[in-house]
Amino acid sequence: MTASDSFEGHDPLGLILIILAALVIVPTLAVYGFSTLARQGIRHSGTRVVLRGFAALAAGAAVAVYAWGVVQLALMVGPEQSSACQDAVGGARAASIDRYEGSYLPLQLNCHVPDDGMYSADVIPGYVNPGALGLVLTAAVLAVSSGLAPERRTGGINSAKEASG
């Protein structure tokens, strides 16, 4: 294993599968979230429905942000990867880099220098990991809250018909 091999830190098939999965998951969650909110309108839907719709949108956004980081990582090949690692470890230790190690959680590329440890290369935008984490936590809180919220309607088409009939 040498530092000049491309994708040494991350499996290229794994990166491609994550990107392909995100291409399906993000639009699915977006359509579900928006259709849930639009079915009767936010003002006329119960609290559970609104929370569930926003949970789906937050989850979709989390997947999209994470996938964007994966795309940035997948574009780092050969010379770009080596250059990022050299910048991370500094000029004096750049020649000593012996391998790359990838991490999916948090998403990052690490460069190993013998007897000096691991250095994280700045190949993933700084907002990706905290942004994805924040959106995942938001989605989880909204999803749990939708399960705990009381089911009540604040109006809508059906309740207007019942009141007039």
WOTA-V292263 format. One record per pair of residues at least 4 apart in sequence whose C-alpha atoms are under 7 Angstrom apart, sorted by sequence separation. I is the first residue (numbers start at 1). J is the second residue. D is the distance in Angstrom with one decimal. If there is no record, write none. Layout:
I,J,D  I,J,D
This chain:
7,11,6.4  11,15,6.4  12,16,6.2  13,17,6.1  14,18,6.2  15,19,6.3  16,20,6.1  17,21,6.0  18,22,6.1  19,23,6.3  20,24,6.7  21,25,6.0  22,26,5.6  23,27,7.0  24,28,6.3  25,29,6.1  26,30,6.1  27,31,6.0  28,32,6.1  29,33,5.9  30,34,6.0  31,35,5.8  32,36,5.9  33,37,6.3  34,38,5.9  35,39,5.7  37,41,5.8  38,42,6.8  40,44,5.8  41,45,6.0  45,49,6.2  46,50,6.5  47,51,6.1  48,52,6.0  49,53,6.1  50,54,6.3  51,55,6.0  52,56,6.3  53,57,6.4  54,58,6.1  55,59,6.1  56,60,6.1  57,61,6.2  58,62,6.2  59,63,6.3  60,64,6.2  61,65,6.1  62,66,6.2  63,67,6.0  64,68,6.1  65,69,6.6  66,70,6.4  67,71,6.2  68,72,6.4  69,73,6.2  70,74,6.0  71,75,6.2  72,76,6.8  76,80,5.5  77,81,5.4  78,82,6.3  79,83,6.0  80,84,6.1  81,85,6.3  82,86,6.1  83,87,6.2  84,88,6.2  85,89,6.2  86,90,5.8  89,93,6.0  90,94,5.9  103,107,5.4  104,108,6.7  113,117,5.5  124,128,7.0  127,131,5.5  128,132,5.9  129,133,6.1  130,134,6.0  131,135,6.2  132,136,6.1  133,137,6.1  134,138,6.1  135,139,6.0  136,140,6.1  137,141,6.1  138,142,6.1  139,143,6.0  140,144,6.1  141,145,5.9  142,146,6.0  143,147,6.6  144,148,6.4  145,149,5.8  155,159,5.4  156,160,6.1  157,161,6.4  158,162,6.3  159,163,6.1  160,164,6.3  161,165,5.9  7,12,6.2  37,42,5.6  40,45,5.8  45,50,6.6  76,81,5.2  86,91,6.6  89,94,6.0  103,108,5.3  112,117,5.8  113,118,6.3  155,160,6.7  102,108,6.1  103,109,6.4  112,118,4.5  102,109,4.8  111,118,5.5  112,119,6.4  42,50,6.4  86,94,4.8  101,109,6.1  102,110,6.0  110,118,6.0  111,119,5.1  100,109,6.9  101,110,5.0  110,119,5.4  111,120,6.2  100,110,5.6  101,111,6.3  110,120,4.4  111,121,6.8  100,111,4.7  109,120,5.9  110,121,5.9  99,111,6.1  100,112,6.1  108,120,6.8  109,121,5.6  36,49,6.8  37,50,6.0  99,112,5.4  97,111,6.6  98,112,6.0  97,112,5.7  98,113,6.1  37,53,5.6  97,113,4.7  108,124,6.4  36,53,5.4  96,113,5.7  34,53,6.6  33,53,4.1  33,54,6.2  107,129,6.6  33,56,5.0  106,129,6.2  32,56,6.9  33,57,5.3  30,56,6.8  85,111,5.8  29,56,5.4  30,57,5.5  29,57,6.2  30,60,6.1  89,119,6.2  29,60,5.3  88,119,6.2  88,120,6.5  88,121,5.1  26,60,4.7  25,60,7.0  85,121,5.3  26,63,6.4  84,121,5.6  26,64,6.2  84,122,6.5  84,123,6.8  22,63,6.3  22,64,6.7  22,67,6.3  19,67,5.8  18,67,7.0  73,123,6.5  72,123,6.9  73,124,6.5  72,124,6.2  15,70,6.4  69,124,5.6  69,125,6.9  15,74,6.6  69,128,6.0  66,128,6.1  65,128,5.9  65,131,7.0  66,132,5.8  65,132,5.8  7,77,6.2  62,132,4.6  6,77,4.9  6,78,4.5  5,78,6.2  62,135,5.1  4,78,6.1  61,135,6.8  62,136,5.8  59,135,6.5  58,135,5.6  59,136,5.9  4,82,6.7  58,136,7.0  3,82,6.9  58,138,6.6  59,139,5.3  58,139,5.1  56,139,6.8  55,139,4.4  55,142,5.1  55,143,5.5  52,142,6.7  9,100,4.7  51,142,5.5  52,143,5.8  8,100,5.8  9,101,4.1  10,102,4.9  51,143,6.7  8,101,7.0  9,102,4.0  3,97,6.5  51,145,7.0  52,146,5.7  3,98,5.5  51,146,5.2  2,98,5.9  3,99,4.7  2,99,5.6  3,100,6.3  1,99,6.6  48,146,4.4  48,147,6.8  9,109,6.4  48,149,5.8  47,149,6.6  48,151,6.2  47,151,6.9  46,151,6.2  46,152,5.3  46,153,4.7  45,153,6.0  46,154,6.3  44,153,6.9  45,154,6.6  44,154,5.5  44,155,5.1  44,156,4.8  40,156,6.6
